[in-house]
Amino acid sequence: MLVVAVVLAGGCYVGYAAVRAARPVTLPAPAGPYPVGRTIAEWTDHTRADPLAPHPGTPRRLSVWMWYPATVSAGSNPAPYTPGLWAGLHLDAPMGWGETSFDEVRTHSTADAPAAAGRFPVIVLEPGLGFSAPQYTAFAESLASRGYLVLGVTPTYSANLSVLDGTTVTASEAGNPPAFEAADLHQGAAQAAGDRLVDFWAADARFAAAQAKPLADPAVTVYIGHSFGGAAALEACRSDPHCAGAADLDGTQYGTVVHTGLTKPALLIGSENSCITGMCVPSAPADQADLRTARTMLAASTGPVWRYRIRGAEHFDFSDYNAYYLAAPIRSALALGDIAGSEALVDAYLGAFADHVTRGRPAPVLTGPSPYPEVEVQPPAH
């Protein structure tokens, strides 16, 4: 009887999860006053051969998602969350049965809407290793609504999926090195692989920023990234004279910036047990390495650095995964915490940081006590 009861309960839960996954989910509403437009472009950097590509001598090609302040008129087309082949970002079977259908994820963007008048500061948004730009739509829409041109760069051959020329492009071994899969055991190999790759990602970010015209103010750029994209954001800022500041969301730092530091403002936000802010109680060799790396960078930096950790948050909470439904077995298999609405907390700090470094606006959420009990404020590095 117990076995029968377990089977029946399991079947009922699977049915419930399938129904729940088919319900519409709306991403968090943007915080700013502008309507948001979105368009997707494919750009080629003819000055760089792509060492991550399977064929030598191939120029570097990128898919770039652009969210921007818009004017929206009646009859405008709502932007689908993952149009066309981008729907392949949905989890595959069997895990995909318990994830919100991407056809049912409602965005706050309008596809190819006319741009609002003016020239806006650029924010380059770099995803985590394996991730793609549309998986950060909630952050991108909110920043665009505040008056920024947000360029979501999907790193070709590092992302699990990109779309170029109407074809899906998957990760290569060079773009997503095996050394990262065993980082706890081979910290030296992971650091060396990350140092090599981060230079290339940073070049992607700088290239995207340079293409951002005529809508953008190319003289003012902020780099933001999650996980490995956070390391790329810091490195891109170090090497771009137009950088106004960089934000690293739960990303171990790599590259030259670790030893030279930043002269520009930086924002570091970690998950609950993260050591990327330079303050933690390390529980594993990877934590100890992250702590040493962060402290090395902070000691070398001369610009102001704001540091926070979010209680209850885990690594994937810095993406859209926290915004839609995931059945309990799937959620437990991903790096997601028990915090609800973490994207709103991170967005508040990202928005305040961007406004402060590009427009000189006061930022009490950065300089004073946090209004959010989940946010652990760490002493300013400088």
Residue pairs with C-beta under 8 A, 6 or more apart in sequence:
13 327
14 97
17 97
17 98
17 327
18 97
18 98
20 98
20 325
20 327
21 97
21 98
21 99
21 100
21 101
21 325
21 327
22 101
22 104
23 100
23 104
23 325
24 104
24 105
24 106
25 100
25 104
25 105
25 106
25 323
25 324
25 325
26 105
26 106
26 108
27 81
27 105
27 106
27 107
27 108
27 137
27 138
27 141
27 320
27 323
28 138
28 142
28 323
28 341
28 343
28 344
28 347
29 108
30 36
30 108
30 141
30 142
30 144
30 145
30 146
31 142
31 145
31 146
31 347
31 348
31 351
32 142
32 143
32 144
32 145
32 146
32 147
32 351
33 145
33 146
33 147
34 69
34 70
34 116
34 144
34 145
34 146
34 147
35 69
35 70
35 71
35 72
35 110
35 113
35 116
35 145
36 67
36 68
36 69
36 70
36 108
36 109
36 110
36 113
36 141
36 144
36 145
37 67
37 68
37 69
37 70
37 72
37 109
37 110
37 111
37 112
37 113
37 114
37 115
37 144
38 65
38 66
38 67
38 68
38 79
38 107
38 109
38 110
38 111
38 112
38 113
38 141
39 65
39 66
39 68
39 111
39 112
40 63
40 64
40 65
40 66
40 83
41 63
41 64
41 66
42 61
42 62
42 63
42 64
42 164
42 165
43 61
43 62
43 64
43 207
43 208
43 211
44 59
44 60
44 61
44 62
45 59
45 60
45 61
45 62
45 203
45 204
45 207
46 59
48 59
48 60
48 203
48 207
49 56
49 57
49 58
49 59
49 60
50 58
50 59
50 60
50 61
50 156
50 157
51 174
51 200
52 156
52 157
52 158
52 172
52 174
52 175
52 200
53 156
53 157
53 172
54 172
60 156
60 203
60 204
60 207
61 156
61 164
62 153
62 154
62 155
62 156
62 204
62 207
62 208
63 133
63 154
63 156
63 162
63 163
63 164
64 133
64 151
64 152
64 153
64 154
64 208
64 211
65 133
65 134
65 140
65 151
65 152
65 154
66 149
66 150
66 151
66 152
67 109
67 137
67 140
67 141
67 143
67 144
67 149
67 150
67 152
68 115
68 116
68 120
68 144
68 148
68 149
68 150
68 215
69 115
69 116
69 118
69 120
69 144
69 145
69 147
69 148
69 149
70 110
70 113
70 114
70 115
70 116
71 113
71 114
71 115
71 116
72 110
72 113
73 114
76 110
76 111
76 113
77 110
77 111
77 112
78 106
78 107
78 109
78 110
78 111
79 107
79 109
79 110
79 111
80 103
80 107
80 111
81 102
81 103
81 105
81 106
81 107
81 134
81 137
82 88
82 89
82 90
82 102
82 105
82 134
84 163
85 163
85 166
85 167
85 168
86 132
86 134
86 161
86 163
87 102
87 103
88 161
88 168
89 102
89 132
89 134
89 135
89 160
89 161
90 96
90 99
90 101
90 102
91 99
91 330
95 330
95 333
97 327
98 325
98 326
98 327
98 329
98 330
99 324
99 325
99 326
99 327
99 330
100 324
100 325
100 326
105 320
105 324
107 137
107 141
108 141
108 145
109 137
109 141
109 144
115 215
118 147
119 214
119 215
119 216
119 217
120 147
120 148
120 149
120 215
120 216
120 217
121 147
121 148
121 149
121 216
121 217
121 220
121 221
121 222
121 244
121 354
121 358
121 359
122 148
122 149
122 151
122 209
122 212
122 216
122 217
122 218
122 220
122 221
122 222
123 143
123 148
123 149
123 150
123 151
123 221
123 222
123 223
123 224
123 354
124 151
124 153
124 205
124 208
124 209
124 221
124 222
124 223
124 224
124 233
124 236
125 133
125 136
125 139
125 140
125 143
125 150
125 151
125 152
125 153
125 224
125 225
125 229
126 153
126 155
126 201
126 204
126 205
126 223
126 224
126 225
126 226
126 228
126 229
126 230
126 232
126 233
126 236
127 133
127 135
127 136
127 152
127 153
127 154
127 155
127 159
127 225
127 226
127 227
127 229
127 319
128 225
128 226
128 227
128 228
128 229
128 251
128 315
128 318
128 319
129 158
129 176
129 180
129 227
129 228
129 229
130 158
130 159
130 160
130 171
130 176
131 159
131 160
131 226
131 227
131 229
131 319
132 154
132 159
132 160
132 161
132 162
133 140
133 152
133 153
133 154
134 152
134 320
135 319
135 320
135 321
136 152
136 226
136 319
136 320
137 320
138 320
138 323
138 343
138 347
139 224
139 343
139 346
139 347
139 350
140 150
140 152
142 347
142 350
142 351
143 150
143 224
143 347
143 350
143 351
143 354
144 150
146 351
146 354
146 355
148 222
148 354
148 358
149 212
149 215
149 216
151 208
151 209
151 212
153 204
153 205
153 208
154 162
155 162
155 175
155 201
155 204
155 229
156 162
156 164
156 169
156 175
157 169
157 170
157 171
157 172
157 174
157 175
157 176
158 171
158 175
158 176
158 197
158 201
158 228
159 169
159 171
159 175
160 170
160 171
160 176
161 168
161 169
161 170
162 168
162 169
163 169
175 197
177 190
177 193
177 197
179 186
179 189
179 190
179 192
179 193
180 190
180 193
180 194
182 189
182 190
183 190
183 286
184 284
184 285
184 286
187 285
187 286
187 289
191 254
191 289
191 293
194 228
194 231
194 252
194 254
194 255
195 254
195 255
197 228
197 254
198 228
198 231
198 232
198 235
198 254
198 255
199 235
199 255
199 256
201 228
201 229
201 231
201 232
201 235
201 236
202 232
202 235
202 236
202 238
202 239
202 255
203 236
204 232
205 223
205 225
205 232
205 233
205 236
206 236
206 239
206 240
209 218
209 221
209 223
209 236
209 240
209 242
210 218
212 218
218 242
219 242
220 242
220 244
220 358
221 240
221 242
221 243
221 244
222 243
222 244
222 245
222 246
222 247
222 353
222 354
222 357
222 358
223 232
223 233
223 234
223 236
223 237
223 240
223 243
223 245
223 246
223 247
224 230
224 233
224 246
224 247
224 249
224 350
224 354
225 231
225 232
225 233
225 234
225 246
225 247
225 248
225 249
225 251
226 249
226 250
226 251
226 318
226 319
227 249
227 250
227 251
227 252
227 315
227 318
228 251
228 252
228 254
229 249
229 251
230 247
230 248
230 249
230 250
230 251
230 253
230 276
231 248
231 251
231 252
231 253
231 254
231 255
231 257
233 246
233 247
233 248
233 251
234 246
234 248
234 253
234 255
234 257
234 262
234 266
234 297
235 254
235 255
235 256
235 257
236 243
236 246
237 243
237 245
237 246
237 257
237 262
237 264
237 266
238 255
238 256
238 257
238 260
238 262
239 256
243 264
244 264
244 265
244 357
244 358
245 264
245 265
245 266
245 267
245 303
245 353
245 354
245 356
245 357
245 358
246 262
246 264
246 265
246 266
246 267
247 266
247 267
247 268
247 269
247 350
247 353
248 266
248 267
248 268
248 269
248 276
249 269
249 318
249 346
250 269
250 270
250 271
250 274
250 276
250 315
250 318
251 276
252 276
252 289
252 290
252 293
253 276
253 293
253 294
253 297
254 293
257 297
258 293
258 296
258 297
258 300
259 296
259 297
259 300
260 300
261 297
261 298
261 299
261 300
261 301
261 302
261 303
262 297
262 301
262 302
262 303
262 305
263 301
263 302
263 303
264 303
264 357
265 303
265 304
265 305
265 306
265 353
265 356
265 357
266 301
266 303
266 304
266 305
266 306
267 305
267 306
267 349
267 350
267 353
267 366
268 276
268 277
268 278
268 294
268 305
268 306
268 307
268 308
269 277
269 307
269 308
269 309
269 310
269 318
269 346
269 349
270 276
270 277
270 280
270 307
270 308
270 309
270 310
271 309
271 310
271 313
271 314
271 315
271 317
271 318
271 337
272 309
272 310
272 311
272 312
272 313
272 314
272 337
273 280
273 283
273 287
274 280
274 290
274 309
275 282
275 287
275 288
275 290
275 291
275 294
276 290
276 294
277 294
277 307
277 308
277 309
277 378
278 291
278 294
278 295
278 297
278 298
278 307
278 378
278 381
279 307
279 309
279 378
280 287
280 290
280 291
280 309
282 288
282 290
282 291
298 305
298 381
301 381
301 382
302 382
303 382
304 380
304 381
304 382
305 380
305 381
305 382
306 349
306 353
306 366
306 380
307 377
307 378
307 379
307 380
307 381
308 349
308 370
308 375
308 376
308 377
308 378
309 375
309 376
309 378
310 317
310 339
310 342
310 345
310 346
310 374
310 375
310 376
311 339
311 374
311 375
311 376
312 337
312 338
312 339
312 342
312 374
313 337
313 339
313 342
313 374
314 335
314 336
314 337
315 335
316 322
316 334
316 335
316 336
317 335
317 336
317 337
317 339
317 342
317 343
318 342
318 346
320 343
321 334
321 336
322 336
322 339
322 341
322 342
322 343
323 343
326 334
326 336
339 374
342 374
345 372
345 374
345 375
348 365
348 372
349 365
349 366
349 375
352 363
352 365
352 366
353 363
353 366
355 361
355 363
356 362
356 363
356 366
365 371
369 377
370 377
